[in-house]
């Protein structure tokens, strides 16, 4: 094999990894393929960070959540089942769970120091409790939506995708994305009334 062919061999491998479907990448990760994990991160890292940041509202914590989620993907990719969920849904669910876990951990950590300032706590608690209650109601309502509507809304609002980007990412016409989002938002308004 010539030196040029040897130099191009890693690039060809990376290209093949990038060309794999999400499902194929998860299978490869389950078999210990680090390049497949890198390719999956390249595809979903931005969206995953957007989901985590919207939940945590802290860049460092959002980065931690994404890192922990991709570590979980590395460890449990062999447990992914195509018939249960799309890879994007499975991945973003892992990110969401890690972010929520970090919120809870931070709440507990902050709760230890807040015991010393009961007056400041008295004014902040009702507002935070309402916000938390609202967040839980919205997340619960999202779970009640049909999968395609939920996916479009989560990618748009948590992932930061525009409708045009969603159209390209999901491989559906722009009008379909718009109708899914409209129907999903309409149903969310019914499930979570204004307060």
N, C-alpha and C positions, 0 to 999 in steps of 0.2 A: 504494500500500500504506500503511495507517495506521501510526502510530508504534507502537501496541501489537503489530501484526503483525510489524513489523520487530524489535521487542524479543524476540518469541517465536520468531523464525526460528532463532537459534542453538540454543535449547532443543530445538526440533523436530529439528534435525540431530543433536544429541547423543542424543536419544531413539532416532532411527533407527539411529545407530551402536551404541548399547547393545543394540538389538533384533536385531542381526545375529548369525548363527551364528559360532562360532569360525573356521570355514573362510572365511567371508566376510570376517571381520576380517583374517585373514592375507592374503587376496587384496588387500584395500584397502591394507594396509600395504605390500605389494609394489608397489603403484601410488603409494606416497608419502603416504598418508593418515595424518597425525599423530594425528588424533582416534581413528582405529581402533587405533593403538598404545596410546593412553591407555585406551581401553575394554578392550583385551586385558590391559593391566597391572592394571586394576581387577579383572578376573576372576581373574587368576592370580598377582598380585604377592604375596599373602599365602602361598599355597601354595609359590611359588618361594622366598620367603624362608625358609620352614620347611625346605625341602629343603636349601638352602645352609647354614643354621644348624646343622642336624644333622651335616652333613659337616665344616664348618669350626669349629664351636663358638666362634665369635667374631662378635659382632654386626656390627662394622665390615666385616670380611672378607665376611660373608654379604651385606651390602648391596652391596658391590663386585661380588660374583659375580652378583647379580640384575641390577644395572645393566649389567654387561658382557653378560649373557645377552640382555637386552632390546635392547641395542644390536646384538647379533648378529641378533636377530629382525628388527629394522629393516632391517639390511643384507641379510639373506638370506631374507626372507619369500617372495620369488618362487621360492625353491628348494623350498618345502614342497610335498609331494605327498600328497593325500588318501588315495591307495591304499596308501601305506606305513605311515602311523601317524595316530592321532587327534591333533588339535592339542595337547591337553593332554600327551600322551606326548612329542611333538616338543619342546614348550616346556620341559617338565621335564627332558628329556634334555639340552637346551642348558644349563639351569641347573646340572644335575649335572656336566656336563663342565667348566663354568667354575669350579665349586667345587673339583673335583678338581685342575684346573690351578692354582688358588690354593694348595691344600694343598701341591702339589709345589713351587711357587715359594717358599712360606714355609719348607718343609723345606730347600730349597737355601740360602735366605737365612740361616736359623738354623744350618745346617751350617757356614757360613763362620765364625761366631763361636764355635761349639762346639769347634773344633779347639784352642782355648786351655784348655779345661777337660776333659781326658780322664777324670779320676776321676768327676766328676759324670755324664759321658756313659756311663761303663761301667755304672752302675746303671740308667740310664733306657733305654738302647738295647734290652735284651731285652724289657722290658715294652712299649715302643712298637712294636717289631718284631712281637710277638705280636698286638697290637691292630691293626696295619696288615694283617697276614696274615689275621686274622679278618674284617676289613672287606672285604678283597678276596674272600674266600670267600663272604661273605654277598651281596655285589654280583653275583658270578658266579652264585650259586644263584638270585638274583632273576631274572636274565636267562633262566634255564632254565624259569621258571614260565610257564604260559599267560598271555597278555596281560591278561585280565580279573582274574586273581588278582594278578598283579604290580601292576597299576594300583591296585587296592584297597589293597594293602599299602603301596605307596609313598605314596599320598595320605594314608593313616592315620598311618604312622610318620614319614615325612619331611615331609608337609604339615601334620600336626596336625589332620586332620579326624576328627570323631567318626563312628561308624557311621551315625548319623542324618543327619549332614551329607553323608556319602558317598552315601547313598540319594538325597537330594535333588539333589546335584551330578551324579550319574551317571544319574539318572532311572530307577532300578531299585528294587524293593521292598527294605525293610530286611532281610528274610530272605535275599535273594539276596546282599546285601553281606556278611552274616554267614557265609554258606556259602562264598563266595569267599575270605574272609579265613581261615576255619578250614582250608579245603583248602590254601590257599597256605602257611599256617604249618606245617601237617602236613608238606607236601612240603619246606619249608625245613629242618625238623628232620631229615629223612632226608638231605638234601643237605649239611647243615653240622652234623655231630655235635658234641655238647658236648665241650669240652676240659677 
